[in-house]
């Protein structure tokens, strides 16, 4: 919701240069143009999405470095809920999301294997230090992804993620909880937009 050129400007103001991007919740890679305009190449971006059909369709469009994984705080077999618009699919059930968007419903429950970001980086032999900008948009489970990648936060300079003021997804971490967690890892909230449906996006940077 915050245009990437504004994010880039904010990072520049804090003397942060993006070397590589980890984008969790790729969907249709809508942010690619912004990343390329910033000066990155596709080789500088890692995309992750939990839906194999989305990964396959992006591959057909020429997107590289896109992986099908469900990111969480633990590695386990669990249920992933598929929404009729796909982008609202989540490991969590709908909370107040159904009040704001009654037309969006879950149409399928899919059994999947989750993985942590620490394990993802390990098994794919990725350079931890390269991906210093994280973008997390995974429908209420952003904190779980951060917990599962906590040891990697040492290498991260900025995190842009979706935040919820209330529980749009049942038992999701709300904004204040995410802020508290990231504060313990040296990050502060420097930009945020919240819409009338009580969710939005926030940019956290690591204090120098």
Secondary structure, 3 states (H helix, E strand, C coil): CCCHHHHHHHHHHCCCCCCCEEEECCCCCCCHHHHHHHCCCHHHEEEEECCHHHHHHHHHCCCCCEEECEECCCCCEEEEEEECCCCCCECCCECCHHHHCCCCCEEEEEEEEEECHHHHHHHCCCCCCCCCEEEECCCCCHHHHHHHCHHHHHHCCEEEEEEECCCCECCCCCHHHHHHHHHHCCEEEEEEEECCCCEEEEEEEECC
